[in-house]
Every structure is written in structure tokens, then in C-alpha cells.
Amino acid sequence: MPENSQQFKFDELMRKGQREIDASNYHQAAGFFEMAYDQKQELDLNRILVGTLYEDQQYSLANMYLQDYLDDYLNSYDLFNLALNVLLKNQNFIYAREMIVFADPQWQDQATKRVLEEEKNIRVEMAATQRTLAQSFYHLSDGDFRVQRERFENSFKLPLEEWWQGAKFLLLDPYINPLIRATLIETAQKLRINESVEYYWLDNKPYRINPAELGSLSDDPFYRKMKDILDRELGSDDPVANENLAANLRMQASLLYPRIGVDIKDPELWIDDMINQYHGIKGFLKVPSEQNKLFDLVNDLIKDIIQSEQNI
């Protein structure tokens, strides 16, 4: 990175970066734009920075900054194409396909052809690496939550066919963390995979779903209802508690997906017990017995996940 960012104001960094761009000195330009981005995070600069890093073949770094505004890259074809270029250079095939699903329909066919071509190439050019990735993914449950999460994230570098083959196997793996299993289903839903498959839920019983027919977690009406109850109960009286409990509710909903509203018979009591538990109130469990068991199970799973993440 050129010189010290503290020596320059934002506008000066942008001018210096543009001069380097005009001279096709992408490496120097990226350094100035990074320093400017440290001072001001905004979409226009993010686009310039990501594009410059891409031209400088710093694909991993370009991908890191891309994530800051990924949804905004759906707003125009040029932005979408840049994002797709970066994702494919990083072999992020699953993320690329997710992005295509949400893109303008006019762009989808050509973009999908590009992904298919890149997937075909990677199977040949990086066959050994792909086999290692696939084996690691298929044996995802051979580790604690942290290991499973890392292997799951790495699996997004697999072509869709190999990823879905492994995902279907893992949905019936009794040793996989329930949050990872639910995230597999959520990913398949985002990809609109139209196939009936079985999976184990929190009760260790098999259920059948078609991911393409599921709604997204964020749009689930029961989850939104529980969020509304939480907002109503806490409102602006305790914004810290509201923020913490909203994050906890999101993780609970992820664990319960795609059966969020099936076994929660009284969402208001569920939220009341979350609040009471947060404030350390004893003897708070007022929920019906089966809901009580589910409440305890979900919270125990969250504690285990947090503990695993802290033991890095």
C-alpha cells in the first residue's frame, strides 16, 4: 500500500488513485483506493476498489470488499458482471449461483452459462483440489461446530452438482450440527433447487421438503411475527436487550428452519421467556411442556455453538 494514509485526505487519495488508473498502474491505484475506503465506506468507492483489485488480479481481496455491498451489485448489469467476475475468479460457484437467482431475469441465462463453463473447467484444471474439497465436505460432521462451519463455507467452491450431492447426504447425517443442516436447507432454498429430499430436524425424525417450494427464513411469516412481538415487548425502552435478543431470535429461527412455526404453539410466551431468561429471572418457564422442551433444546444448542466458537 503506497505511503501512509494519514498523510492524505480522502479527495487527495481519490485523485492519486485515479492518476494511477489512467496510467494503468492498478496495483498503486488499489493502494490509494484502499486508504480512501478506510476513511469512507460507500458503494461508489467500493465499486472502484473492487474493480481495481480485480484488474490487479488481487481476486481474494476484491472478493472480501465485494461482500460489503454485495446486494447492491444487483442494481445494474455492469455491477452484476463485475461481482460475477470476482466470484468466479475465487471459484465461489454457490455464491455466484445465489446471486444469479436474484439478478434481473434478462441477465440470468448468460450468467448461468458462464458459471457452467467455469465449473466444467475447474473439474479438469483443479481436479485434485476439487476432490479434496468434496471429501472434506462429505465428511463435514467429523469435527466440532467450528470445523463443520469452515468446511461448509469452503464447500461453496464446489460446482453445484457436487455441492448438492454432498448436501443431500449431509441432510441425513445424524452427527451434523443442526445449524449447519438448517443452513444447507436455506442455501438450497436460495438456489431454488427443485427436488424432493429428506432431512433430519431437531427431533431426529425424517421430514421431506422441496427447497424450491420453501419460503426464505427472513420472509417466514411466523418468524416475522415473533420479531414483531419482541419489538412490541421491548420497543425502545431497552435497545441493547432488543438488539441482543433479536440476534438470538435469528439464531433460534435458523435452527428451527424450515419448521419454525410447527412446534411453537404460543409465540408470545416464547418471547416472554426469552426476555426473562435474558434478565436472569428464575422460574420463568411458562411455555407449554412440548414447547418448553424445544425452548431448552434450542438454547442448549446455541450455548454449544458459542462455546465451540470461543474455543478457537
N, C-alpha and C positions, 0 to 999 in steps of 0.2 A: 504494500500500500504506500503510495508516494507521500512523503513528508508528513508532518504532524497535523491532524485535523484541527487542532486547537489554534493553529496559525491562520486559518481561513474561515471566513463567514460563508454561510450557505450559498449565496449568489456567486461568490468568487469560486467556490468549489464547482458549481454547475458550469461556469464559464470555462474553467480549466478542463473539466471533463469533456465539454463539447469540442474544445480545440483538439483534444487528443482523438476524439471520434472523427473529426474532419481529416485528421492525418492518418486515420486507420490504426491508431495506437490503442487498441482495445484494452490491453492489459492496464496501461496507465489510466485510461479513461474509467475503467471499472473501479480502480482505487479511489479516484476522486468522487465518483458517484456513491461509493460505499460510505465515505466520510460524510457526504451530504445527507445520505439516508440515515446515518446515525443521529443527525440533528433534526431531521423532519421526515416522518414516515407518511407517505401519501402515494396514491395509486399511480399518478403520472411518473413520479420518480421511480417507483417500483418497476414500472414497465421499462423505463430506460435502463435501470440497473440490471434487470433480468436479461434484457436483450443484449446488453453489452457483455455480460458474463457469458451468455450463450455464444456470442461471436468470438470471445476469447477462449472458448472451449472449456470454461470452468463450469461444467454441467451440474456437478453436485451442489456447488454454491448457488448457482442460478435456481436450482430446484428448492433450496432452502428458503430463499427470498420469495419465490413464487407462492409458497404456501401462505404468506401474509395476506394476499389478496386473491386467492385462487378463484373464488366465486365471481369476482369482478372481471375475470378474464373471459367470462361468457358473454360480455356486453358487446363485443364486436368481433368480426372474423379475424382481424389482424391479431388481436389479443389472444383469441382462442387458438389460433395457429401457432403463436409463439409458445403458449403454455403446452400445447401438444408436442411441439418440437422438444421442449425441455424434458417433459415427462418421458418421451420415447428415448431420448439420449441417456436417461437414467434407468432405462428398462422398467419404468413404473407402469406396466401394462394395465394393471387393475385400476389404478387411479386414472389412467388415460381413458379407459372404457367408461368409468363412472362419469367423467367429465363429458364424454360424448353423449351419454344418455340425457344429460341436462342441457345440451347445446341446442342451438337453432336446428330444427329438422333439416334445413337445406344444407347444413354442413356435415351431417352425420354419416352419410354413405361414404363420401370420400375419406373422411377421417377414419372410419372403421376399416376401409381398405388399407390405409397406411399402417394401422395397428396390426392387422393380419399379416401384412408383408414383413413388418419388423419382428413379429412373433415367429414367423417362418425362418427368418434369417438367424435369429438368436438361437433357435433349436440346433442349427448347424454350426454357427460360428462359436458358440459358447456351450456346447453340448455337455461337457463335464461339469461346468458351473451350474447349469440348469438341473442336472441330475442331483447334484449336492443340495441345491435349494429345495427340490421336490422331496428328497428323502428327509431333509430336516423338517419340512412342513408336515409330511405324512406322519412323522413321529413326534409331532408337536407336544404331546402330553408327557414326554419323557423329561419333565422338569417342573419347577415351581412356576407361579404365575409370571414372574419376570421373564423367565426363559421362554415360556409359551407366548408372551406378548411380543418378544423380539422375533421369534420365528414366524409369528403371524404377520408382523409388519414386513419382514423380508419376503414373505410369500407373494407380495404384490408385484414382485419382479418376475413372477411366473406368467407364461401365457394363460389366457382364460381357460382353455381346455384342461391343462394340467392343474390349474388352481381349483377348478370346480370338482375335478376328480378327487383331489385330496380333501376338499371341504366336505363333500358328501360322506366320505369315510369318517371324518372327524366329528360330524354331527351326531354320530352314533358311538363315539368313543367315550366310555363312562369316566375316563380319567382326565378329560379335558376340563379346564376351568369353565364354569357356566357362563362367565362374562365373555370369554373368548368364543364359546359356542354361539351365544346370542349375537356377538359381533359378526360372526360368519354369516348368520342368517340376515342380519341387517345389511351386510355388504352385498349378498346375493339379491336382496330386495332392491338395492340401489342399481344393481346391474340389470334388473328386470329379467332374471333368469327364469324361463318358463318351463319348469319341470317339477313334478311332484316328488318330494323326498321326505324321508323320515328323520326325526331328530329326537334326542332326549331333552326333556325340560328339567326344571329344578326338582320335580318329584321323581325323577329317574324313570319315568314312563315314556314310551314312544308316542309321538304325535306325527301327523302328516301335514305338510304345508306345500304350497306352491309360492316361491318367493315373489314371482311377478304379480301375484294377486294380493300381496300384503301391502298395507299402508306403511309409510315411514314412521319411525319412532317419534320424531318431532311433531308429526301431524296426528298421532294417535289421539282420538277424542278423549279416552279415559285418562291418559297422561296429561293432556291439556286441562282436563277438569281438575286433576289433583294439583297442578300448578296454580290454577285459579284459586283453589281452596287455600293453599299455602299463602298466596299473596293476600287473600282476604283476611286470614288469621293474623298475619304479621304486619302486612302493609308497610308503611314507612316508619313504624314505631321502633323496629329493631332491624335496620338494614343489614347489619353484619350477620345476624342469625338468618335472615331471609336469604342472603347470598349463599351461606354455608349449607343451609337446608335445601336450597334449590339445586345445588351441585350434588348433594346426597340423593335427592329425589331422582335426579337424572341418572345416577348410577343404579339406583334401585330399579328404575324403569328399564334400563339396559339389561339388567339381569332377568327381569320378568318378560322381556320381549320374546316372542310376539303374543304372549298371553297376559298382557298387563292387567286387563280388566276382568279376567276369568275368575280368579280366586280371591280378589279383594272385594268383599261384599259391602264394606262400608268405608269409602274413601275418606270421609270426614274424620272418622275415628283413627284411621291410619295416619293422617296428617297430624291430628292431635297428639298421637303417641310419638311421632317423630319430634314434635316440638317439646313435649315433656321429657323425652329421652335426652334431647339436646341440652335442656336446662337442668338435667340431673334429678328430676322429680321421681321419687321412688313410688312403686306400686301403681305405675301409670297404665299398665296394660288393660285397656277396656275393650279391645277388639274381640270379635267372635273367635272361638277356640281355634278353628282351622286357619283363620286369618292371622291369629296370634302366632301360630307355628310358622307360617310363611314369613311374617314380620321378623321373627327371630332368625330364621334361616337366611334371609336376605342380608340382615345386618351382620350376622356372623361371617358370611361370605365377603362382605365389604371389609370387615376388620382383617380378615386373612389376606385380602388383596393389598391393603395398605401396609400390612406388616411385611409382606413379601417385597413390596417396592422399597421399603425402608431398609431392608437387609442387603442393599447393593454393596 
